[in-house]
């Protein structure tokens, strides 16, 4: 649980402090998430139903992995 929390904190840090490298990866990840059936909107927030994370932060956390192994960041 602590690891997941650290990933989300890292993601929110990158939301606030824009890094062009992170944004490039986040946009690629977000495009994948947009086409995934696990992406759900709850109270106006897009979340991953597989892990429960808000995608705005999850896609920006460089330590996060897609729970469905759909992200290929290489």
Number of C-alpha atoms within 10 A of each C-alpha: 6 7 10 14 11 14 22 24 16 18 25 18 15 21 19 9 10 11 12 10 9 17 15 11 18 24 14 14 21 18 12 15 21 13 9 13 10 16 20 19 13 11 7 7 12 17 21 21 15 13 13 13 19 20 23 19 22 28 30 29 23 17 14 18 16 16 12 10 7 12 18 11 10 4
